[in-house]
């Protein structure tokens, strides 16, 4: 299980956030994104290779309003992989 923190930012301030746990061995990145967006009550953005690459390389990725088909009321949607506490 991995924990993913999704946060909505306006002017670099977190206005809404949600943390979910997913089974990385059975859940695709898109399914995880869809579940997180549903829990935040926002539309699912267009997922590009750049987002997956950034998430794999930096443990985080950022979606801008231009990544959404519908208009959104925030500046950024950030996904961050939270490390396990041992």
Buried (B, 14 or more C-beta within 10 A) or exposed (E): EBBBBBBBBEEEEEEBEBEBEBEEEEBEBEEBBBBBBEEBEBBBBEBEEEBBEBBEEEBEBBBEBEBBEEEBEBBBBBBBBEEEEE
